[in-house]
Amino acid sequence: MNLMLNINIPKPDAQISHGQKILSVGSCFTEHIGNALKDLKFSVLQNPNGILFDPASVCASLTSYITNDQYSEADLFELNELWHSWKHHSRFSGMDKAAVIQRINSSQTQAHRFLQEADWLIITLGSSFSYRLTKETSKLSESSKASPVGGGLEGAVANCHRAPAQWFQKHLLSIDETVASLDNAIHKLFRFNPALRILFTISPVRHIRDGVMENNRSKARLLEAVHHLVNKFDKLYYFPSYELVIDVLRDYRFYSEDMVHPNYLATEFVLEHFTNTFITEESGAAIKEIKKLNIARKHKASHPQTEAHQRFLQSHYEKANVLQTQYPQLDFSEELEYFSQLGGTGVNVSDPL
């Protein structure tokens, strides 16, 4: 008896391998993929602007990396005692305006350099809804003692920073608007880095605050726009994260308590399909061994001074050493350092006893 739909994910004509550089941009789900790839020793830079949801924000951020845009204090606004950027996630916000600008510009420069040499760009789109500052926002800011408009940043925003709802106009991007924005960004990306390959995914996270029907309309527009572009361009690919959760798993037991975010089991299910599809066979073999070391590092010994635990550390130190020799392009220094301590005594297993 088959209790779940099968999904056919064709093998792409190019796959990701260790040693390649991967820039991931987009929704919170892209960070699940990015963090997993980092743990598996891939070179990943993720979300230099912080989490982004809509195509307009994603395209604006990518264009800014290409041109290495630098921000000034005039590009910030103050709200609830913090300085924010309309183009960045709140992880960049802070009380010190100069420090906020320093973090933003440092991230911009890092993204510019990384994108120039990147082999892959993973874009995870979450929503077709875009938020725009209203013309009345500057008047509202005076009464609320905030300064939301500055530095020519009127228009679409990447993050609302919990500002009053009346500061924004909510806009559902049409398929044509999304295609036009992404098409323009893709041409710029290929001129900037001709070797780049772009992998699209649609986030399975439900944006229920928009409403159930509205969320489905939003996702449908993203799906149609992305497939249009993948069919149009070479070096563009699609991975069905959305379909794996919504159509294959399709059960609330695979969601967190909020019924919105896929839980650990669902994320691991998606990642397993991702590695089977988009990771080379050689890197796939390395992944299996790296996962074993990662699991071992999470092991918490009840009695770290016992000989059994010391043998455990010794065994995994030797495994890490073998992998470092087998895959010299990867860095196992953290694992070697972790497993080198015998039972927390400070005795190094790599030294003769």
Sine and cosine of phi, psi and omega as CSV:
sin_phi,cos_phi,sin_psi,cos_psi,sin_omega,cos_omega
0.00,0.00,0.78,-0.62,0.02,-1.00
-0.98,-0.18,0.89,-0.45,-0.09,-1.00
-0.98,-0.21,0.17,0.99,0.07,-1.00
-0.51,-0.86,0.49,-0.87,0.03,-1.00
-0.92,0.39,0.63,-0.78,0.14,-0.99
-1.00,0.04,0.52,-0.85,0.02,-1.00
-0.79,-0.61,0.76,-0.64,0.00,-1.00
-1.00,-0.07,0.93,-0.37,0.03,-1.00
-0.95,-0.32,0.97,-0.26,-0.06,-1.00
-0.91,0.40,0.55,-0.83,0.07,-1.00
-0.93,0.36,0.75,-0.66,0.01,-1.00
-0.97,0.25,0.23,-0.97,0.02,-1.00
-0.99,0.17,-0.08,1.00,0.08,-1.00
-0.60,-0.80,0.59,-0.81,-0.01,-1.00
-0.77,-0.64,0.29,-0.96,-0.05,-1.00
-1.00,0.00,0.69,-0.72,0.03,-1.00
-0.76,-0.65,0.35,-0.94,0.10,-0.99
-0.85,0.52,0.59,-0.81,-0.03,-1.00
0.99,-0.16,-0.37,0.93,0.07,-1.00
-0.99,0.11,0.44,-0.90,0.00,-1.00
-0.99,-0.16,0.71,-0.70,-0.07,-1.00
-0.81,-0.58,0.86,-0.51,0.14,-0.99
-0.98,-0.20,0.82,-0.58,0.03,-1.00
-0.90,-0.44,0.72,-0.69,-0.09,-1.00
-0.68,-0.73,0.64,-0.77,0.11,-0.99
0.69,-0.73,-0.59,-0.81,-0.16,-0.99
-0.96,0.29,0.03,-1.00,-0.01,-1.00
-0.87,0.49,-0.45,0.89,-0.01,-1.00
-0.93,0.37,-0.48,0.88,0.04,-1.00
-0.91,0.40,-0.44,0.90,0.03,-1.00
-0.96,0.26,-0.48,0.88,0.12,-0.99
-0.89,0.46,-0.73,0.69,0.02,-1.00
-0.91,0.41,-0.72,0.69,-0.03,-1.00
-0.88,0.47,-0.70,0.71,0.01,-1.00
-0.90,0.44,-0.63,0.77,0.02,-1.00
-0.90,0.44,-0.68,0.73,0.01,-1.00
-0.92,0.40,-0.60,0.80,0.08,-1.00
-0.88,0.48,-0.70,0.71,0.02,-1.00
-0.88,0.48,-0.45,0.89,0.00,-1.00
-1.00,-0.08,0.25,0.97,0.15,-0.99
0.95,0.31,0.51,0.86,0.20,-0.98
-1.00,0.02,0.48,-0.88,0.03,-1.00
-0.99,0.11,0.96,-0.27,-0.13,-0.99
-0.78,-0.63,0.73,-0.69,0.22,-0.97
-0.88,-0.47,0.83,-0.55,-0.08,-1.00
-0.84,-0.55,0.66,-0.75,0.12,-0.99
0.70,0.71,0.93,0.37,0.05,-1.00
-0.87,0.49,-0.34,0.94,0.10,-0.99
-0.99,-0.17,0.04,1.00,-0.17,-0.99
1.00,0.05,-0.07,-1.00,-0.07,-1.00
-0.89,0.45,0.73,-0.68,0.04,-1.00
-0.79,-0.61,0.57,-0.82,-0.09,-1.00
-0.91,-0.41,-0.68,0.74,-0.16,-0.99
-0.98,-0.19,0.40,-0.91,-0.04,-1.00
-0.86,0.52,-0.60,0.80,-0.02,-1.00
-0.88,0.48,-0.70,0.72,0.01,-1.00
-0.93,0.37,-0.65,0.76,0.02,-1.00
-0.88,0.47,-0.72,0.69,-0.02,-1.00
-0.91,0.42,-0.66,0.75,0.03,-1.00
-0.88,0.47,-0.66,0.75,-0.01,-1.00
-0.92,0.39,-0.68,0.73,0.00,-1.00
-0.89,0.46,-0.66,0.75,0.04,-1.00
-0.89,0.46,-0.62,0.79,0.00,-1.00
-0.92,0.38,-0.49,0.87,0.05,-1.00
-0.94,0.33,-0.63,0.78,0.00,-1.00
-0.87,0.49,-0.71,0.70,-0.05,-1.00
-1.00,0.00,-0.05,1.00,-0.01,-1.00
0.80,0.60,0.77,0.64,0.03,-1.00
-0.85,0.53,0.69,-0.73,0.07,-1.00
-0.92,-0.40,0.67,-0.74,-0.08,-1.00
-0.99,-0.14,0.39,-0.92,0.07,-1.00
-0.84,-0.54,0.13,-0.99,-0.02,-1.00
-0.89,0.45,-0.40,0.92,0.03,-1.00
-0.93,0.37,-0.27,0.96,-0.01,-1.00
-1.00,0.04,0.02,1.00,-0.02,-1.00
-0.97,-0.25,0.32,-0.95,0.13,-0.99
-0.69,-0.72,0.41,-0.91,-0.06,-1.00
-0.96,-0.29,0.74,-0.67,0.04,-1.00
-0.45,-0.89,0.77,-0.64,0.02,-1.00
0.81,0.58,0.69,0.72,0.10,-1.00
0.95,0.31,0.15,0.99,0.00,-1.00
-0.83,-0.55,0.48,-0.88,0.11,-0.99
-0.99,-0.10,0.73,-0.69,-0.08,-1.00
-0.77,-0.64,0.29,-0.96,0.18,-0.98
-0.89,-0.47,0.71,-0.70,0.04,-1.00
-0.92,0.38,-0.28,0.96,-0.06,-1.00
-0.99,-0.13,0.00,1.00,-0.11,-0.99
-0.74,-0.67,0.42,-0.91,0.08,-1.00
-0.93,0.37,0.34,-0.94,-0.04,-1.00
-0.92,0.39,-0.18,0.98,0.07,-1.00
-0.89,0.45,-0.32,0.95,0.04,-1.00
-1.00,-0.01,-0.21,0.98,-0.10,-1.00
-0.95,0.32,0.39,-0.92,0.01,-1.00
-0.09,-1.00,0.14,-0.99,-0.02,-1.00
-0.98,0.17,-0.44,0.90,-0.02,-1.00
-1.00,-0.10,0.94,-0.34,-0.07,-1.00
-0.86,0.50,-0.69,0.72,-0.02,-1.00
-0.90,0.44,-0.63,0.78,0.01,-1.00
-0.92,0.39,-0.61,0.79,0.04,-1.00
-0.88,0.47,-0.73,0.69,0.01,-1.00
-0.89,0.45,-0.63,0.78,0.01,-1.00
-0.89,0.46,-0.68,0.73,0.01,-1.00
-0.90,0.43,-0.68,0.73,-0.02,-1.00
-0.90,0.44,-0.76,0.65,-0.07,-1.00
-0.94,0.35,-0.54,0.84,0.08,-1.00
-0.90,0.44,-0.67,0.74,0.03,-1.00
-0.92,0.40,-0.62,0.79,0.03,-1.00
-0.87,0.49,-0.74,0.67,-0.02,-1.00
-0.90,0.43,-0.67,0.74,0.04,-1.00
-0.88,0.48,-0.68,0.73,0.00,-1.00
-0.91,0.42,-0.65,0.76,0.02,-1.00
-0.86,0.52,-0.75,0.67,-0.03,-1.00
-0.93,0.37,-0.65,0.76,-0.03,-1.00
-0.92,0.39,-0.70,0.71,-0.02,-1.00
-0.89,0.46,-0.56,0.83,-0.01,-1.00
-0.88,0.47,-0.48,0.88,-0.04,-1.00
-0.93,-0.37,0.03,1.00,-0.09,-1.00
-0.92,0.39,0.58,-0.81,0.10,-1.00
-1.00,-0.05,-0.54,0.84,-0.06,-1.00
-0.71,-0.71,0.61,-0.79,0.18,-0.98
-0.86,-0.52,0.88,-0.48,0.06,-1.00
-0.98,-0.21,0.87,-0.50,0.00,-1.00
-0.92,-0.39,0.87,-0.49,0.06,-1.00
-0.93,-0.38,0.93,-0.38,-0.01,-1.00
-1.00,-0.06,0.66,-0.75,-0.08,-1.00
-0.94,-0.35,-0.54,0.84,-0.12,-0.99
-0.42,-0.91,0.52,-0.85,0.10,-0.99
-1.00,0.03,-0.09,1.00,-0.01,-1.00
-0.99,0.17,0.77,-0.63,0.02,-1.00
-0.87,-0.49,0.58,-0.82,0.00,-1.00
-0.93,-0.37,0.75,-0.66,-0.03,-1.00
-0.87,-0.49,0.61,-0.79,0.10,-1.00
-0.94,0.35,0.68,-0.74,0.02,-1.00
-0.99,0.13,0.30,-0.95,0.02,-1.00
-0.92,0.40,-0.43,0.90,-0.04,-1.00
-1.00,0.09,-0.01,1.00,-0.11,-0.99
-0.86,0.50,-0.64,0.77,-0.04,-1.00
-0.90,0.43,-0.57,0.82,0.04,-1.00
-0.94,0.35,-0.66,0.76,0.03,-1.00
-0.89,0.46,-0.56,0.83,-0.06,-1.00
-0.92,0.39,-0.55,0.83,-0.01,-1.00
-0.90,0.43,-0.65,0.76,-0.02,-1.00
-0.97,0.26,-0.40,0.92,-0.02,-1.00
-0.98,-0.20,0.14,0.99,0.02,-1.00
0.85,0.52,0.60,0.80,0.10,-0.99
-0.81,-0.58,0.30,-0.95,-0.01,-1.00
-0.78,-0.62,0.98,0.18,-0.16,-0.99
-0.98,0.21,-0.39,0.92,-0.08,-1.00
-0.95,-0.31,0.82,-0.58,0.02,-1.00
-0.21,-0.98,0.45,-0.89,0.10,-0.99
0.90,0.44,0.46,0.89,0.02,-1.00
0.93,0.37,0.48,0.88,-0.06,-1.00
-0.99,-0.10,0.26,0.97,0.07,-1.00
-0.86,0.50,0.53,-0.85,0.04,-1.00
0.89,-0.45,-0.57,-0.82,-0.07,-1.00
-0.91,0.41,0.62,-0.79,0.03,-1.00
-0.86,-0.51,0.48,-0.88,0.02,-1.00
-1.00,0.02,-0.42,0.91,-0.04,-1.00
-0.49,-0.87,0.70,-0.71,-0.06,-1.00
-1.00,0.07,-0.22,0.98,0.06,-1.00
0.78,0.63,0.55,0.84,0.04,-1.00
0.85,0.53,0.51,0.86,0.10,-1.00
-0.96,0.28,0.31,-0.95,0.00,-1.00
-0.83,0.56,0.64,-0.77,-0.08,-1.00
-0.86,0.51,-0.52,0.86,-0.05,-1.00
-0.95,0.32,-0.12,0.99,0.07,-1.00
-0.97,0.25,-0.23,0.97,-0.17,-0.99
-0.81,-0.59,0.43,-0.90,0.20,-0.98
-0.92,-0.39,0.83,-0.56,-0.02,-1.00
-1.00,0.04,0.79,-0.61,-0.08,-1.00
-0.77,-0.64,0.80,-0.60,0.08,-1.00
-1.00,0.03,0.95,-0.32,-0.03,-1.00
-0.87,0.49,0.71,-0.71,0.09,-1.00
-0.97,0.24,0.25,-0.97,0.05,-1.00
-0.87,0.50,-0.68,0.74,-0.02,-1.00
-0.89,0.45,-0.65,0.76,0.02,-1.00
-0.89,0.45,-0.68,0.74,0.00,-1.00
-0.92,0.40,-0.71,0.71,0.02,-1.00
-0.87,0.50,-0.71,0.71,-0.03,-1.00
-0.89,0.46,-0.69,0.72,-0.01,-1.00
-0.90,0.43,-0.74,0.67,-0.03,-1.00
-0.93,0.36,-0.64,0.77,0.02,-1.00
-0.86,0.52,-0.72,0.70,0.01,-1.00
-0.89,0.46,-0.69,0.72,0.00,-1.00
-0.91,0.42,-0.64,0.77,-0.02,-1.00
-0.89,0.46,-0.68,0.73,0.04,-1.00
-0.87,0.49,-0.67,0.74,0.03,-1.00
-0.90,0.43,-0.67,0.75,-0.01,-1.00
-0.89,0.45,-0.70,0.72,-0.03,-1.00
-0.94,0.34,-0.49,0.87,0.10,-0.99
-0.94,0.33,-0.61,0.79,-0.03,-1.00
-0.96,0.29,-0.65,0.76,-0.03,-1.00
-0.64,-0.77,1.00,0.02,-0.08,-1.00
-0.88,0.48,-0.36,0.93,-0.04,-1.00
-1.00,0.07,-0.09,1.00,-0.10,-1.00
-0.92,0.38,0.63,-0.78,0.18,-0.98
-0.89,-0.46,0.58,-0.81,-0.11,-0.99
-0.86,-0.51,0.80,-0.61,-0.01,-1.00
-0.90,-0.43,0.88,-0.48,0.01,-1.00
-0.99,-0.12,0.61,-0.79,0.23,-0.97
-0.68,-0.73,0.39,-0.92,0.10,-0.99
-0.93,-0.37,0.78,-0.63,-0.05,-1.00
-0.91,0.41,0.73,-0.68,0.08,-1.00
-0.98,0.18,-0.01,1.00,0.03,-1.00
-0.93,0.37,0.79,-0.62,0.01,-1.00
-0.99,0.14,0.77,-0.63,0.07,-1.00
-1.00,-0.06,0.96,0.28,-0.14,-0.99
-0.94,0.35,-0.40,0.92,0.04,-1.00
-0.87,0.49,-0.44,0.90,0.07,-1.00
-0.97,0.24,-0.34,0.94,-0.11,-0.99
0.95,-0.31,0.51,-0.86,-0.06,-1.00
-0.90,0.44,-0.76,0.65,-0.01,-1.00
-0.92,0.40,-0.65,0.76,0.01,-1.00
-0.91,0.42,-0.63,0.78,0.04,-1.00
-0.88,0.48,-0.68,0.74,0.00,-1.00
-0.91,0.41,-0.63,0.77,0.08,-1.00
-0.89,0.46,-0.68,0.73,-0.01,-1.00
-0.87,0.49,-0.75,0.66,0.00,-1.00
-0.90,0.43,-0.63,0.77,-0.02,-1.00
-0.88,0.48,-0.63,0.78,0.02,-1.00
-0.92,0.38,-0.63,0.77,0.05,-1.00
-0.89,0.46,-0.72,0.69,-0.01,-1.00
-0.86,0.51,-0.72,0.69,-0.03,-1.00
-0.91,0.42,-0.69,0.73,-0.02,-1.00
-0.90,0.43,-0.71,0.71,-0.04,-1.00
-0.91,0.42,-0.71,0.71,-0.01,-1.00
-0.91,0.41,-0.55,0.84,0.09,-1.00
-0.86,0.50,-0.71,0.71,-0.04,-1.00
-0.95,0.31,-0.64,0.77,0.03,-1.00
-0.88,0.47,-0.59,0.80,0.04,-1.00
-0.96,0.28,-0.36,0.93,-0.07,-1.00
-1.00,0.05,-0.65,0.76,-0.14,-0.99
-0.96,-0.28,0.55,-0.84,0.28,-0.96
-0.97,0.23,0.33,-0.94,0.05,-1.00
0.92,0.40,0.29,0.96,0.16,-0.99
-0.92,-0.40,0.65,-0.76,-0.08,-1.00
-0.68,-0.73,0.32,-0.95,0.04,-1.00
-0.74,-0.67,0.72,-0.69,0.10,-0.99
-0.88,-0.48,0.78,-0.62,-0.17,-0.99
-0.99,0.11,0.87,0.50,0.09,-1.00
-0.84,0.55,-0.70,0.71,-0.04,-1.00
-0.87,0.49,-0.75,0.66,-0.06,-1.00
-0.92,0.38,-0.56,0.83,0.00,-1.00
-0.88,0.47,-0.61,0.79,-0.01,-1.00
-1.00,0.09,-0.74,0.68,-0.11,-0.99
-0.97,0.26,-0.64,0.76,-0.13,-0.99
-0.97,-0.25,-0.45,0.89,-0.02,-1.00
-1.00,-0.08,-0.83,0.56,0.02,-1.00
-0.96,0.29,-0.76,0.65,0.09,-1.00
0.56,0.83,0.80,0.60,0.00,-1.00
-0.49,-0.87,0.68,-0.74,-0.05,-1.00
-0.92,0.40,-0.27,0.96,0.04,-1.00
-0.93,0.37,-0.23,0.97,0.02,-1.00
-0.99,-0.12,0.25,0.97,0.04,-1.00
-0.88,-0.48,0.40,-0.91,0.09,-1.00
-0.94,0.34,0.02,-1.00,-0.08,-1.00
-0.87,0.49,-0.42,0.91,-0.02,-1.00
-0.98,0.20,-0.05,1.00,-0.01,-1.00
0.87,0.49,0.32,0.95,-0.08,-1.00
-0.86,-0.50,-0.73,0.68,-0.07,-1.00
-1.00,-0.09,0.75,-0.66,0.10,-1.00
-0.85,0.53,0.65,-0.76,-0.02,-1.00
-1.00,0.08,-0.14,-0.99,-0.08,-1.00
-0.85,0.52,-0.71,0.71,-0.02,-1.00
-0.87,0.49,-0.69,0.72,-0.01,-1.00
-0.91,0.41,-0.68,0.74,0.00,-1.00
-0.90,0.44,-0.67,0.74,0.03,-1.00
-0.91,0.42,-0.59,0.81,0.05,-1.00
-0.88,0.48,-0.71,0.71,0.02,-1.00
-0.91,0.41,-0.70,0.72,-0.03,-1.00
-0.90,0.43,-0.58,0.81,0.04,-1.00
-0.89,0.46,-0.70,0.71,0.05,-1.00
-0.92,0.40,-0.59,0.81,0.00,-1.00
-0.90,0.44,-0.75,0.66,-0.02,-1.00
-0.92,0.40,-0.59,0.81,0.03,-1.00
-0.92,0.40,-0.45,0.89,-0.07,-1.00
-0.99,-0.10,-0.73,0.69,-0.21,-0.98
-0.95,-0.32,0.01,1.00,0.01,-1.00
-0.96,-0.29,0.68,-0.74,-0.03,-1.00
-0.90,0.44,0.34,-0.94,-0.03,-1.00
-0.88,0.48,-0.66,0.75,0.00,-1.00
-0.89,0.45,-0.72,0.69,0.03,-1.00
-0.93,0.37,-0.51,0.86,0.06,-1.00
-0.89,0.46,-0.62,0.78,0.04,-1.00
-0.91,0.41,-0.64,0.77,0.03,-1.00
-0.91,0.41,-0.62,0.79,-0.01,-1.00
-0.85,0.53,-0.68,0.74,-0.03,-1.00
-0.87,0.50,-0.65,0.76,0.00,-1.00
-0.97,0.25,-0.60,0.80,0.02,-1.00
-0.90,0.43,-0.63,0.77,0.03,-1.00
-0.87,0.50,-0.62,0.78,0.03,-1.00
-0.89,0.46,-0.66,0.75,0.03,-1.00
-0.92,0.39,-0.64,0.77,0.01,-1.00
-0.89,0.46,-0.66,0.75,0.03,-1.00
-0.90,0.43,-0.67,0.74,0.00,-1.00
-0.89,0.45,-0.60,0.80,-0.01,-1.00
-0.92,0.38,-0.45,0.89,0.01,-1.00
-0.99,0.14,-0.16,0.99,-0.02,-1.00
-0.93,0.38,0.80,-0.60,0.03,-1.00
-0.96,-0.28,0.92,-0.39,-0.04,-1.00
-0.98,0.21,0.74,-0.67,0.07,-1.00
-0.95,0.32,-0.52,0.85,-0.02,-1.00
-0.70,-0.71,0.99,0.15,-0.10,-0.99
-0.90,0.44,-0.28,0.96,-0.03,-1.00
-1.00,0.09,-0.12,0.99,-0.06,-1.00
-0.95,0.32,0.40,-0.92,0.03,-1.00
-0.91,0.42,-0.54,0.84,0.01,-1.00
-0.88,0.48,-0.68,0.74,0.00,-1.00
-0.94,0.34,-0.58,0.82,0.04,-1.00
-0.90,0.43,-0.62,0.78,0.06,-1.00
-0.92,0.40,-0.59,0.81,0.05,-1.00
-0.87,0.50,-0.73,0.68,0.02,-1.00
-0.90,0.43,-0.69,0.72,-0.01,-1.00
-0.86,0.51,-0.71,0.71,-0.04,-1.00
-0.88,0.47,-0.70,0.71,-0.05,-1.00
-0.98,0.22,-0.45,0.89,0.14,-0.99
-0.88,0.47,-0.69,0.72,0.00,-1.00
-0.91,0.42,-0.62,0.78,0.05,-1.00
-0.90,0.44,-0.68,0.74,0.03,-1.00
-0.90,0.44,-0.62,0.79,0.01,-1.00
-0.91,0.42,-0.65,0.76,0.03,-1.00
-0.90,0.44,-0.69,0.73,0.00,-1.00
-0.91,0.41,-0.59,0.80,0.04,-1.00
-0.89,0.45,-0.60,0.80,0.04,-1.00
-0.95,0.30,-0.65,0.76,-0.05,-1.00
-0.95,0.32,-0.56,0.83,-0.02,-1.00
-0.81,-0.59,0.96,0.27,-0.08,-1.00
-0.89,0.46,-0.33,0.95,0.01,-1.00
-0.97,0.23,-0.20,0.98,0.01,-1.00
-0.98,-0.20,0.42,-0.91,-0.05,-1.00
-0.95,-0.31,0.94,-0.35,0.03,-1.00
-0.95,-0.30,0.37,0.93,-0.07,-1.00
-0.89,0.46,-0.61,0.80,0.01,-1.00
-0.91,0.42,-0.67,0.74,0.01,-1.00
-0.91,0.41,-0.67,0.74,0.00,-1.00
-0.90,0.44,-0.64,0.77,0.02,-1.00
-0.92,0.38,-0.68,0.74,-0.03,-1.00
-0.89,0.46,-0.74,0.67,-0.08,-1.00
-0.99,0.13,-0.06,1.00,-0.02,-1.00
-0.98,0.18,-0.27,0.96,-0.05,-1.00
-1.00,0.01,0.88,-0.47,-0.01,-1.00
-0.98,0.19,0.97,-0.24,0.12,-0.99
0.84,0.54,0.42,0.91,0.01,-1.00
0.97,0.25,0.24,0.97,-0.04,-1.00
-1.00,0.07,-0.18,0.98,-0.05,-1.00
1.00,0.05,0.00,1.00,0.04,-1.00
-0.99,0.14,0.79,-0.61,-0.06,-1.00
-1.00,0.01,0.82,-0.57,-0.06,-1.00
-0.93,0.36,-0.31,0.95,0.01,-1.00
-0.98,0.18,-0.22,0.98,0.07,-1.00
-1.00,0.00,0.55,-0.84,0.05,-1.00
-0.91,0.41,0.69,-0.72,-0.02,-1.00
-1.00,0.02,0.00,0.00,0.00,0.00
